Amino acid sequence: AQVAISIVLLVEAAAFVQTLTNLRHIDPGFRPEHTLTMSLQPPGGSVSKERFAAYWARMLDHVRAVPGVQSAALAVYTPLSGRNRGEAIVVPGYTPSRQEDFEISVNQISEDYFQTMGIALVRGRALTANDSQSAPKVALINQAAAQKYFAGRDPIGRTVEFQNGPKPPDVYRVIGVVRDAKHMDLRQAAARFVFLPLRQPQELADRLTLAIHSPEPDAAILPAIRRAIAEVDPGVLISEVITMQEQLDSTLLTQRLLSGLSGAFGVLALLLASVGLYGVLSYRIGQQRQAIGIRMALGAAPRTVAWGVLRQTAAMLFAGLVAGLPLALLALRAADTLVWGLHSKTALFAEAIAVLAAVGLASACRAASRAASIDPAEALRHE
C-alpha cells in the first residue's frame, strides 16, 4: 500500500514541478524586468473629454522628466493584470463564420507603450504624439489579430470598424502589427488585440495604468514618481503599485503552491516507503532467521541470501506498482486542468518509478546486508 501511494504522489509531484518549470520558461511576449506599473485615478473618477488628452499628456511629461526613467507610457491595462475589455469589430474583406469571430480585446495606449513594455513592433510604425484627436484615427493590432482578420493580406493601411449604435461606426486605419503577448494567463494562447491611441479616446477611462521602465531600484525611484504625479494633480489616487516581474510571479502562485505541497508529500511518501520496506524486510528476516542459518550452515553463500532479500523487495515493489500506476494515471487525469506542457507522460512515470526503485533498492541493500551477516551457529543456538 505504501508503494502504491508513493507512486501516485511521486507522479503528481513530478507533473506539478514540470508544469511550473515549463511556465517559468514561457516567453510572455513582453519584458518583465525593470518595469514598474501603478494605477492612476483622477479625483472625481474621470477627466472631461475636452481635458482628457492634455491632462494625461502632461502627466506623462512630468513622469518622463524624472531622473532614471528611460520610458513611460499609459494604458487602460497592462498584461497579466487580470483586466480586459472586449468589443465587436468589423473588418472589411473578412467574413466571420461564428459570433466569436467578431470579438477582439481593446486597449487604449499612449505613445511609447510598446517600448516601455518591451513588446516588439513586427511591421509598420508605432504611435507618436502626432496621432492626436485632430489627426486621422489609427490603430495597431497584434499578430493573432493580423492572422485572424488579414490572413494572406497585408494589414497595413487597411481599416477596422467599431459599431457605434445609430451613429456611423468608428473607423481606424491599421498602421502597425506588434508581437503577441500573454494577457490573462500564461497557459492561454495569445488573444486578438487592437491598440487605439489614448490621444484619440474611444471612451473616457476612469483610471489608467502608468508603466515605467527604469534600471533604478523601484524603492529609489517611486518617491520621485509620486512627486511628479502630484505636481500635475495632487488629488490623483495611486494604487496597485507592482512591478511586471511581480505581476508575472503572482500568476504562478497557485502553481508554486501545488509544486511545493506535492513535492513535500512526495518526499514524505518516499521516506515512509523506505521505512516501510525496511521494516517489512527486517521482520521477515527475523522470522526466517533459523531457516537462513540452516541454509548458510549447509553451504549457502551470503550473496545468495542477500540476493533472496533483493528478490523479495523486487516482488513487493512490483506488486505496489501494479496497484499504484492505474491510480496515478487516474490522479493525473483528474489534475489535467492544473498541469501544462507535459510532453511525455511515459517519461513522467518512468522517472517516478526510477526514484521509487532507487529508494527501495537502498532499503533492500541494508536489509540484505543484515541477512547476509547472520552467523549460522548463533542463529541455530538462539533457536
Secondary structure, DSSP 8 states (H G I E B T S, - for coil): -HHHHHHHHHHHHHHHHHHHHHHHT---SS--TTEEEEEEE-TTS---HHHHHHHHHHHHHHHHTSTT--EEEEES--TTSS---EEEEE-TT---SSGGGGEEEEEEE-TTHHHHHT--EEEE----TT--TTS--EEEEEHHHHHHHSTTS--TT-EEEEEETTEEEEEEEEEEEE-----S-TTS----EEEEETTS-SS--S-EEEEEE-SS-HHHHHHHHHHHHHHH-TT-EEEEEEEHHHHHHHTTHHHHHHHHHHHHHHHHHHHHHHHHHHHHHHHHHHHTHHHHHHHHHTT--HHHHHHHHHHHHHHHHHHHHHHHHHHHHHHHHHTTTT----S-HHHHHHHHHHHHHHHHHHHHHHHHHHHHT--HHHHHHH-
